């Protein structure tokens, strides 16, 4: 493990894991797309990810949460993972980071 890895918080490591999950229809990771609304970590290092999808009828609606859970479980310190999908507030392109907008040619 490098010195930089020791300085990362559990939240930082979870964000790195979330950046490995992509919406298959959009070539940007779900974190930069702004699909992740909350990352909740309790004292036992159980993690709840509250997120949305780009659309309620997203063809990958069943698989994206599975990929999110699998990615977060790869973080060594994480005990358990729950992914909760919500549709309020509704996702809009304004949720996207500038990096995502740039990558998609929107800036």
HELIX and SHEET records of a PDB file:
HELIX    1   1 UNK A    3  UNK A    7  1                                   5    
HELIX    2   2 UNK A   10  UNK A   18  1                                   9    
HELIX    3   3 UNK A   30  UNK A   33  1                                   4    
HELIX    4   4 UNK A   61  UNK A   73  1                                  13    
HELIX    5   5 UNK A   93  UNK A   95  5                                   3    
HELIX    6   6 UNK A   98  UNK A  103  1                                   6    
SHEET    1   A 3 UNK A  36  UNK A  41  0                                        
SHEET    2   A 3 UNK A  46  UNK A  51 -1                                        
SHEET    3   A 3 UNK A  80  UNK A  85  1                                        
END                                                                             
